[in-house]
Amino acid sequence: MGVTETIADYFGFDEYETDLSTELIAGLTTFLAMSYIIVVNPLILGEAIELEGYSGAQVTQMIAVATILASVVGTTVMALWANRPFGLAPGMGLNAFFAYTVVLGLGVPWQVALAAVFVEGLIFILLTVVGARRYIIELFPEPVKFAVGAGIGIFLLFLGLQEMELVVSDPETAVTLGNAATSPIAALSVVGLALTLALYAHGTRGAIVIGIVFTALAGWLVTLLGIVSPSELALEREYNLVTNDGLSGIIDLILNVQYDFTPLIAGFVDGLGMIAEDPVVFALVVFTFFFVDFFDTAGALIGVSQIGGLLDEEGNLPEIEKPLLADAVGTTVGAMIGTSTVTTFVESSAGLEEGGRTGFTALVVSGFFVLSLLFVPLMAIIPQYAIYVALVVVGLIMLQGAADIDWQHPAWLIPSGLTITVMPLTTSIANGLAAGIMSYPLVKAAVGERADVSPGQWALAVAFVLYFGAYFATDAGFLTF
């Protein structure tokens, strides 16, 4: 049996009606769609993590390496244990909570914050092994499960269009249409998006990858030709690197990356010893990380699985405890080496749309993360607006999930509608899930179908009410820790 046949047999290509080339393209697509985290996560966490004797640039590179390694661990477990085509990495939102709220806001040492993420990961592992996480997720009301995909789709659409400057802020209407005539980013994005959508509609394999690469190269071309300035495309640093330093400068930059991230590991160990100094705040931080990550991960898994046709008739993901364990292991290991909570990325839907159906897609993602270690300083050369072309395309595709919702029944209409709209409007998957879960039992009771709501669903709704009550009371200053 050859290598290709061995891979196909191990991952079950025939069962999922896929093949090696499809999985390779899907893996590359997912990696490109989520690779921005290699740049963004270190920039966010670097605001909060300071190491004596090291420059800010060195700390940023350490965090970049930790980000990559945590992503490799989580995604490899997803590939080999769960056999699911999902990429994992330190999650957006939770990294901002780590840096700006916990460390810079509450004044919690970054070492203690890492210890909190570690404890959260251990709790997740325990709950996953005993089946508690699966039980809670299966309590999600059916309308919410079917609405998650469309909610994430609009979420991705909104984020992507903003990054591409096709949707911009407005003092009177909050947001409005961007002007491609005055914004080079918007102009390039429109062209790249149009090409990608045309290729997708035509059925071209790798349409999303082609769109990303084309948009990135087009941006570099118009910059190097002097048609637009580097600042207009937010490429000042990268432009100077390419034009002023040349190949030798790039090689020197690669050879001098700060790969030694042991100071971050030492910080984590110190954090474990500091827990006893303020256990109440520590418990609060652990709970918040746990609560938000739990529902972010659940929403992402259900949403992207719906795109891949991986859900059963009741909207559940079979053997969901396996992918849940992958993010728990990734979170635990990530905290130990210096990064925030690892979670399943909704950008995985880009790879699923390219046909990825098995863990080999995730293994390819993991492989590209490993390769990216060689080019840590250069990952930012791919412009953000080029990457977000993929998210807009995937966001449009994910709206298909709304067709499965019974919009004529109030018990479907209200929870589904709230789930779909609250996600993008609050930029939070967890908030969208909360809106749907809290409204479902109330609406079912109002239409005389209270018997259809299980005690567990009532308990889940009450848990969200208590969580948000405590959150808003703390934010308003009524509760202090």
C-alpha angles and dihedrals in degrees: 000000000000127000093260092051091047092052092046091050095046095050096036100241092171093051092053094038095238138118141212098267092048092051092047093053091044091052093050090048093052092047093051091047093052101030091098087080089073088065103029100046095056091047092053098041090041088067089065105031118078125175123193112239095020129096123235090252092054092049090049091053091048090053090047090056091047089049092053095046093047089050091050093051096047095042094046091053088049090052102044102030105029098028091214127138096235128125121216132201140144103304127244113240093029090061089052090048088050094051107032104028106030103031106024097027106038093027094235110158112252089236090061091046089056089050089053091053089049092052090047089054092051090050090051092051091051095046091046094050093051092045097245095126092051091049093052094047091050087055089068108115115254094242090055093050092053092045097051094079094052091044091054089045093058089042091056092043092054094046093045096048090049093051089048089051091236087119115041136177120269126191093219104037100023091235136021142171116296121233114243090188092065101028117068089194091055092046094051091043092053091052093045092046093048091051092047094049091047092050091047093049089049090053096244113168113238092019093149094048090048090051093051094047094044093050092047094048092045090054092051092046096054089045097050090045089054095241090127131012121252090243091060089060096036091245101121098121095041092045092053090049093053099040103035105032099031124189094326091055092050092049091048090051092052094047093051100052114138098242094162105097096162091116087065090052090049089051091053091051090050089050092058089057092050097056094093091058092076111002094169095060090041091055090048092052092047091050094050093047089047097047098046095040092048094059096034090056093043092050093047093048094049094042098050092039089057090057091051094047090242098131123097125232092279093053095255127133109233114238090006090164089075098061088039089057090051093060091044092054091044091051093049095048092041092056091051092055098041116274140104130257117322116219143164111279120230086214085077085083088074090064093044089054088055089056104268110153109153142053090266088076088057091046090055089050089052091049092053090050088055091050090049089066086077092056105036094136092047102051091093090064088086101081116236093233090058092054092047091058085076093052093053092052092047091045091057091049093050091060087078088083091071089070090071093060120100097229092180094066116076092215088060099033099055102042092040093046093049093047092051097045102037093055097064096032092057095029090233131114090197093055091052092051090048092053092052096043094048094047097045101075092042093053093043090053091047093055092047097256098111091131089067092064114087122219088247091058091051089049092050091051091049091049090057092048091052092046095052091042091056092042095053093041090054092045091051092049096248090117123038133185 
